[in-house]
Amino acid sequence: MSDFAQAATETDKDWWRGCTIYQIYPRSFQDSNDDGIGDLIGIVERMPYIASVGVDAIWISPFFTSPMKDFGYDVSDYCDVDPIFGTLADFDMLIDAAHGHGLKVIIDLVLSHTSDQHPWFQKSRVSREGPMADWYVWSDAKPDGTPPNNWLSFFGGSAWHWDPRREQYYLHNFLASQPDLNLHSEAVQSALLGVTRFWLDRGVDGFRLDTVNFYFADKELRDNPALPPEGRNAIHAPRVNPYNYQEHLYSKNRPENFDFLRRMRVLLDEYPAATTLGEVGDAQHGLELLGQYTSGNDYLHMCYAFEFLAQEPLTATRIAEVLYKVHQVANDGWAAWAFSNHDVMRHASRWELSPAAQRLYATLLLCLPGSACLYQGEELGLEEADVPFEDIQDPYGVEFWPEYKGRDGSRTPMVWETHERNAGFSEGEPWLPISHEHAHRAVDVQEHEPGAILHHYRRALAFRKQHPALISGVQDGVYAFGDVLHFRCIHDDETLFCAFNMSDTPSVHALPGGDWETIGQEVGGANKSPDGRLHMGPWQVCIARLID
């Protein structure tokens, strides 16, 4: 167990600062009962592997009871495990296994909406006068029968669905089967905080808060204004989706959210080492919200936006722009960075990265200020899987095919043993097909290849833990010099200079003033030449330490 993980397990309430988090999509990680769907015991079985990668925590996507219209992000019981994933006893075993390996456990909480099968919604839709009548966002139709305003669903079409029982519309920012909760109701807030406490008492170390900026809708249900074409930045939604035609001024990002986040933080502070990681889903204002939601000690601990999850190529200039803006709008906050997750195309394919480029991006991610999230299979260099339309499960992909193929290409099962049935994921038929290309990059193959990218990730994670400046240092001197990005990380007595040649062309780069020694050769670092400059090869990194 690393010193960092040991400290986090025993005493450190700030373990989340600079931590590395491994995201697990449980349907696709490991199947223990051969039904073709991954489960909690499967995660337990693979816990030694996760610990061997060198991360500090795991984030598990939803495993709660659900009809699975959106694969767990439509919850019908917040306080139980869906039978396809196991039982509460299995979850307790998972907590024990993770903690036994020095790993924290973060679970995915979906608090902005539920499934339409949730008992809360079933009671809310019965009558306009019942005890839960106001637990969801309901509204009368306009005089002509059309929806109450122009809000659009993230999955296409109107964000309003007519319910014949109440003869009213209900709001759904996502699928029609995912009605939005009304957090203006004190009772709803208290119920959600009760859910949070339930899992804290069960031993979780924190929460990834899904769509954290969607919690409140405008009480007056005012129309969203149009977004000019030049502002349609489709970071997290395909450009074919009209959702990107609006400035979502009233359907999300509401100021009332701060009061609720403050209530949640008060609860979290009763459990001194618990943390929160917020997902900020907004193409125009994500970084500003990240800064606001993590400012001070009243709201969330960490947030991530989608600037580095976008389709746009991640050039040296683009990274410098984002980091500069973070310094402007979130200097008092705490960012968590990711290049891949379950909602976007895997970054190896999204940016068409060569093996050398993939190694540079891995090192870069682990040198960025803040915390870092890795997505299962990223450490294997997996590319986006090609899933035929007849096998597509994602409702997003079904709706917008073929212009947008959905998210299933990043959700196919993990590959463990090349020559085993279904690459060691399951003896049963997998819920999504195993990628043939992925099978050749299985864990067992890479374990025996010293040059495999899996070992590069391990070295980069170990290197990060050896240097406090990378874990919790202050960053300055961010600059893009052509295709070379550089910055400094400073923590107490340690100052590091990091440079990344993000191109196929060699580059000569000068070190800042002072006496520097190059380090990090194990992660592809270049050495300083006799003339004191850095002669960096294509896709090469240089990390140097200031000598007193």
N, C-alpha and C positions, 0 to 999 in steps of 0.2 A: 504494500500500500504506500502511495506517495506521501511525503510529509504534508503536502497541501491537502490531500483528501483526509489524512489522519486528523489534522487540525480542524477541518470542517466538521468531521464526525464528532469530535469531542467538545470543542469549546467555541468555535469561531462563528459568531452570529453574522459576520460579513463574508462568509464563505463564497457567496454568490458573486462578489466583486472579482471579475476576471476569470470566473469559472468557465469550464468547457462542458457543454451539454450535448448529449447524444440523443437525437430524436428517434423514437421507435414508433413505427406505424404497426400496431399489434397484429392486424389482419395478415400482414405480409412478413412478419419477422421469423417466427418458428411455430410450426404446428406440432403439438404434442399428442393429439388424439386422432390424427389422420383423417380429419373431415375436410381438409383442404383450406382451412382458415387458421391463421396463427392465433395464439392464445397466451394467457398469463403464465402458465406453467412452461410454455415454450420459451418465454423470456427468461424465466428462472434457469432453465437448462443452459441458456447461452450467456448467463451472467459472467462466467469466467472470461469469455471472449471480450465482452464489453469492457470489463476492467482492464484487460490486457492492452486495449487500444490506448488507454491512458487518460480517458475523460474523467470528469469529476462528478457528473450527474447524468441521469437519464430523464428524458421527457417522454411520457407515454401518451399518444393520441387517444381519444375517448374510447373507453371500454365499458361504459355504462349501458344499462338496459335501453334498447332502441329498436325501432322497426327497420333501421338501416337504410332509410331512403337516401340519406347523405352519409352513410357509413359511420355512424356513431355521433356525428355532429347534430343529430336530431334526437335528443335525450327524452326518454319516457319515464325514467326513474333515476334521479341523481345519486341515490344512495345504495345502489346495487350494481352488480356486475352482470352484463348480458351473458346468458348461458353459453353462447358460442365462444366466449372468452374465458369462462370458468366461473368461479364463485368468490365471495368475499374472503373465504379461507385461503383460496389461491392467491388473492391479492396480499393478504397478510404474509404468506410465504414469500411473495415477491419482495415486499418491504424488507423482510429479514435477510433475504439473500443479497439484496442490493447493499444494505447497510453492512453486512458481513464482508463485502468486498470494498468497503470504503466509498460507496456511491450514494449520492443523494437521489431522491425520487421526486420528480415534478410531474404532476398529472394535469391533463387538459380539461379545463372547466369552460363550459359553454353556457354563459349566463345571459346572453342577449335574447335567446329564443329557446323554445323546446320543440319536441315533436307534437304534432296534433293528437298523438295518442297519449300524451301525458295526462294523468288524472286532473291536473290543474286546468288544462284547456278543456277537457271534457266537461268539467263543472262550469267553467266560464261561459261556454257556448250555449248552455241550457237556457239561460234567462238573463235579461238585462238587470235584474234585481237581486240575483243570488249573491252569496258571500264572496265569491270569486269573480263576480261579473266584471270587475275592473282590473283583473290580473293581466290582461292582454290589451293590446292597442286596438280598440274597436271604434268604428265611426259609422254614422249614417251615410247613405248615398247622397249625392247631389240630387237636386229635383228631377234631373233627367235620368237618374238611375246609375250614372257613371261613378267611378271611385271618387273619394273625397278630395284627392289632390293628384299631382302629376308624378309622385314618387315611383321610381322604377326598382325592380328586383335585380339583384346581382346575377341571378340566373336567367334574366330575360323577361320582358313584359312588365306589366303593372306589379307594384309591390302590394297590391290589395287583392283580397280574395273574398268573394261573396259567400256568406254563410246563411243558408235558408232558415236555420233554427232561430237565430236572433234577428234575421232580416237586417243584417248589418255587414259591413266589410271589416275584415281584420287585416292588420299589417303583417307582411312577411318580407323582410329584406332579402331572404334567400328563397328556398323552395316554398311553394304554397303549403306544404306539409310541415313547415317550420315557423309557426306563428311567433311574433315578437312579444316578449314580456313587457309589461308596463311598469317600468321601474319608478315612475312617479308615485306608485303605490307604496306606502310604507310597509304594508304587509308583504309585498313581493320582495322588497329589499331584505326584510328580516328573514324570509324563507331562504333566500339565496345565501345569506350570511350563515344561516343554519347548516346549509349544505357544505359550505366552506369549513365550518367547525367540525362537521362529521368526519371529513377526510383528514383534517389536522389531528384530530383525536385518534385516528387510525394509524398515524405515523408518517404521513407524507411530509416532505420537506418544502413543498411549494407548489405553485400553480402556474401553468401557462394559461393565460386568459384569452380565449378566442374572441376575435372581433371586439376588443375592449372599448373601442370608440363608437360602437353601435348601441350602447346600453340604453340611451335615451332618445326619444323622438320629440320633436317640437310639440308642445301641448296644443298649440293653435293649428297644427297640421298645415302650415303654410307651404305653398308650392316652392320647389327648388328652382333656382334660376338656371337658365341655359349656360352651358360652358362653351366658350368660343372654340372653334376647331383647333386653334393653335395650343389650347390648354388641355386637350384630350390625351392625357398621359396614361395609357392603359398598363400601369405597372402590374396589376394583379387581376386583370380581366382582359379577354381578347378584344381587339379593336372592332370586331364585328358586333360587339354587344352595345346597344344604345345606352346602357347604364353610364357609359363614359361621356354621354352628351350633357350630363347635368353636373352642376356644382352642388354637392350634397350638403347644403348649408343647414337644412332643417331635419333631414332624415337621420343624421348622425352627427358626431362631433359637438354635442350640445354641452353648454357650460354646467348643467346640472350634474354631469358625470363626476365632477371633482368632489362634490359632497359625498357621493356614494363611495368613490375610491378612498376618501378619507375614512369613512366608516370601516371599509375593508382593512385598511392599514392598521387601524386601532385593534381590530380583531387579530390580525397577523402578529402584531407586537406582543400579544399574550404568549406567543410561541416564538421565543427570541431568535431562533435560527431559521424561521420560515421565510420564504421569499415569493415574489411574484414576477412573472415575465409576461408583459402585455404584448399582444399582437395588434399593431395599429394599421388598419386597412384603409389607407387613403392615398390616392395617387398624387394629390396636390399639396397636402399639408402634413404628410406623415412625420417628417422630421420635427416640425414645430410641435406636434402633439406628443411625440416621443419626449421632447424636452420638457413640456409642461407636465406630463404625467409622471415623470421621474424626478422632477425638481424637488430638492429638499428631502424631508423625511415624512411627508404627509400622505403620499399617494403610492405609486408603484415603485418597486425596486429597480426593475429593468424593463425596457421595451425594445421591440424591433419593428422597423418599418420595412418597406419593400424596395428601397433604392438599389440594393445589391441582389435582389431577387428578380429584377426586371429583365426583359429581353435585350435591352440596350447593352452593347458590348461594354465590358468593364475595363476601360482604358486607364492609363495613368492620370490623364486629365480628368476623367469622370470621377475617379476615386478622390482626387484632390478636391474637386468641387464639393463632393458630398461631405468629406471630412471638414472642410472649411465651414460649410453651412452648419454642421453639427456643433462646431465650436461657437458659432454665432447664436444658435437657437437652443442648444442643449448642453451648454458648458457646465451647468450645475446638475445635469442628469446622468443617466447611465444607459448606454446603448448596448444591445446584444446584436452581433452580426451573424448573418448566414448567407450562403450562396445557393443552397438548395433546401427544399423541404417538400412536404407531401402535396403542396398546392401549385407548384411550378415545375417546369421542365428542368431536369437535372442539368446543372451548370456545365458539365463537361460537353453536353450537346448544345445547350443554349448559346454558349459562346464558342463552340467548335474548337475546343482546346486540344492541343497535342499533349502527349504524355508529359513532356517537359513543362508545358504551360500549366498542366494540372498540378504539378509539384510546386511550382511557384505560387499558384493561387492558394494552395494549402498552407504554405508558409506565411503568405500574406495575411490570410484570415486569422492566423494565430499570433500575428504581430499587431493587429489592430487594437486600438484602445477600447476597453470594455470587455464584455463577455462574448463567447463564441458558441454557435450552435452547429453541430454536424448532423447530417441526415443519414440514416442507415444506408450503407452501401456507398456513400460518398468516399469513405476511406478505401474502397476497392476500385475507385475510379470508374464506377458504373455510369454508362451513358443512358439516355432516355430509351426505354424499350418501345419497340414498334408493336402496338396492340391493334389487331384488326377490328374493324367496326363491329363485327358480330360478337366480339368478346368484350366490348366496352361496357363498363359498369357505371362509370361516373355520369350523373345526370347532366352535368355541365357539358361533357363531351357529346352526349347524345343530342343535346339541344343545338349545338353550334357546329357539328360535323358537316363537311370535312374542313372548313376554314379553321376550326379550332378542334383539336382532337381530345381535349379534356386532360384530366390529371392522372389517368391510369398508367401512363407511360413511366411515371415516377413512383408508382405504387406497387409494381409487380414484386413478387416474393424475393426475399433475400436468398443469395446463393451461398451454400456452405461447403458441399462436397461435389466436385465435378462429376464423378462417376456414379453417384447415388441417384435413386429415383427422384425426379423433380429437384435436383441439386441439393438434396438433403433437407429441403423445406418441409415436405410432407409425403407420406405414402399415398395419400388420397389425391384426387384431382384438385389442383390449386384453384382458388377463386378467380385469379387472373393467371394467364399463361406465363410460364417461366421463359425468360428471354434466352435464346440459344447463345447469343453473344455474351450475356452475363455469366452463363455457366462456366465459360472458359476463364473467368476472373474470380472464381469462387475462393472462399477463404482458405481451403486446404491447399489450393494451388499456390496462392500468394505466400502462405506461411513458409513454403519451401523455396521461394525465390528471393534471394537477398536484395535484388533490385526492385522488387514489387512496390507499388505505391502504398500499400498497407504499411510497410515498414517506414516509409517516408512520413506518413501521418504520425506513427508512433514516435519517431525521432523528433518531429516538430512539436508534438504535445509535450514530450519530455523536456525539450529545450525551453519551451515557454515556462514550464514550472521552475526551471532553474534561474529564471530572471524576473525578479519582482517588477522591473520596469515594464515588462510585457503584460504582467497580470493586472497591475493597478497603477501603472505610471501615468504621468501627464504627457500628452503628446504635443509637440510643437514643430515648427519648421517644415510643415507639409508643403511640398512643391512637386510639380510635374515638369521635368526637364525633357521635352520630347516624349519618348516612350519610357522614360525612367521616372518612377515615383520614389520620393524619399521623404522621410520624416525622422524625428527623434522621439524617444521615449525616456522619460526622466522619473526616477523614483529614489528619493533620499540620496545615497552615495553612488547610484548606478545611472549612467547615461548611455543609451544605445542609439546608434545611427543605423537606420534600416533603409536599404535601397533595393529596388526591384526593376530589373530590365524586362519590361513587358512587351517584347518584340522578338522577331527572328534575327535581328541585326545586332552584332556586338556593339558595345558602348563603353566609352571611357568617361569616368565620372570622378569628380574631385570630392574628397572628404572635407567636412567643415574644419575650421581652424581648431588646433589642439592636437594632442598626441593620442592617436587611436590605434587599437590593435583589432584585427579582424578575428571574429569568432563565428561559430555556427557552420563550420565546414560540413558537419554531419547533416545539415539540412540544405546543402547545395550552395553554401556561402562562398563567395569569391575571396581570394587573398589580396591584400594590398601589394602593389608592385613596388619595386625599388624607388620609383619616382614619386611615391606617396599617393598615387592615384589608383582608382579602381578600374581594372580592365575586366569588364563584365561580358560574359558570353551571352548568347541568346537565352532568354528566359532564365537568367541567373540572378541570384539574390546575393546581397552583401550585407552582413551585419557586423558592426564594429562597436567596440566599447571604449569609452573615454578613459584614459589612464590618468590618474592623479599626478 
